[in-house]
Amino acid sequence: MDQIQEQIIDEFAIFDEWLDKYQYLIDLGTELEPMEPKHRNEKYLIEGCQSRVWVDARLEDGKIYYGADSDAIITKGIIALLIKVLSGRTPQEVVDMELYFIERIGLQENLSPTRANGLLSMIKQMKLYAIAFAEQQNNK
């Protein structure tokens, strides 16, 4: 079991209503570490999101660390969840990771279709960074 995903599932289980869960997502977004302004540009913008979402990644000591920001408060909370789960892992762990917490907390089915597509686009971009870093490590 993945400890961080289990922790997120437990945290969301506290709330009965989705309005409360949305508020929790908003709170998570406000706690997200600010992204460097130089990364808030077209190069880091994720396509397929209704709102504007920027994601960057760096490889440090063999592990990936993500940074992100969004102009939408719920989306910012969603990316904060993804960062919580994926940051600090090896590229191969990120590539192989099944993000089961999304289904278990009911996130995808409680998002609008465009926001659900955005979620998939965020995951795809984060995994693409991991693939690139994994290839970089394998070519050394």
Phi, psi and omega in degrees: 000148178267117185301316183293318179296320178296321178297317179297317179300316178297318180297317180287334180293340179297328185264135179272324185258146179291335176299320178292323179292321176298319179297322177296319176299317178299316179299318178299320179296323179290337179274352182296132179300134182301141179275144178300132181305329180294344179263359178267068179218179185303327182300326184257001181286134180270128178275147179098002178257140178294318177264173180272126180227129177245135178224133171230168181212151175224150178257123182224121181052039176081005180236151181266138174232126183259151170231149182200164174203161177210155176269003178242131189293322179288319178299322178297322176293322179295315180293328176297321176297314180298319178296318180303321183278320190264333182292146177083015179246163177288158177305318182295323177298318180294316180300316185277345189292130172268121182272071185288341181298331182300314179288318185295328178269355178077023186296306187300318182284350177256014175252154173297157180305321181290324178288325176296320175297321177298320177301314179297322178294322178296314180299315180302314181296319180295322178289326176297319174302315182297318178299315180297317179293322179296317179295321178300317179293321181290335181272002179277000000 
